[in-house]
Amino acid sequence: THKVKKGLKDLIETEAKKPKPDWAKMEKDAKEFTRLISLMEKNDPPKGPKASWIKLCKEYTQDVAKVETAVKKKDAKEVLAAIKALDKKCDDCHDKHRP
């Protein structure tokens, strides 16, 4: 989902920046993005406590759902704002759980 330039997050962001986004493709990608992220909490954290992992994963899933909601509204500015908000949350989880 987060592979640079090829992951769903970047694909959605790139499409939202176009003058005429392909909303059908974005909606499909956003739905899959939400689905995949929602599965993260089922994994064990690479490091750190499981309770923190679950909490952060749930919060991240809610934030990814905001991207999907913005896509469904066909609001490119809201999509980009939601993705920007996602990017700000990465460090908190990585600091606690990334090996």
N, C-alpha and C positions, 0 to 999 in steps of 0.2 A: 504493500500500500504506500510505502514511503520511499521507494527507489527513486533516486534523482532522475527527473525528466521522464521516467517511464512508469512510476507508481501512480496509483489512482489519485492521490492528493495533488500531485503536480499536473496530471492530465486534466483534472477538473479546473485547477487554477489557470492553466494555459488556455483552456477553452473559454473560461469566463472573461478573459482579457480580450477576446476577439470581438470585432464589431458586431458580428452576427453569430453568437454561440450556437452550437448544435445541442439544443436543450434535451432532445431525446437521448442522445449519447451521454450527456452529463447526468441525466436522471438515472440511467442504467448504472453508470460508474459510481455515482453517489450512493445508490442503494447497496451496491456491492461493498463499497468502502465502509459503510455503516455496519453491514453484516460481518465483515471480516474483523473489524475493530472490536465488535461486541464479543468475539470469541477469545480475545486476549486474556480476560480475567480467568479463563478456565486453565490457563497455563500456570506453572509455578514460576515465581520470579527468579531471574538469573542470580540475584542477590537481594538481600533485605527481607523484611517481614511480609508474609503473605497478606495480612490485613491491609497494609499500606498499598500493596500491589492491586488488590481488589478495589480499594477506594479510588485510586488514581485511574485505573482502567475504566471504572464506571463513569467517572467524571469525563474522561476522554471520549468515551462512547457518546455521552450526552452532547459533547461539543461537536463531534463528527455528525451527529444527527442534525445539528443546526446548519451544517453545510448542506445536507440533503434537503432540509426544509427550504433553505434559500434557493436551491436549484429548482425545487418544485414550484416556487413562486416566480421563477424566471427573473430573478433579481441579481444581476451580475455583481453589483456593488456589495450586496449583502453576502454573496458567495465569497468574494475576496476578503471581506471583513471577517467572516467566520474562519476562513483558512488562516488569516493572519493571527487570529486568536489561538488557533490550534498550535501554530508555530511557537507561541510564547509559552506553552505548557510543556514542551518537550524536556527542557532542562530539569524541571522538578522531578519527573519520573526517572529520567536517565541518571540523575545524581543519586537517587536512592536505590535504583534497581539494575543499572547497567554495569556489567562486570568490567 
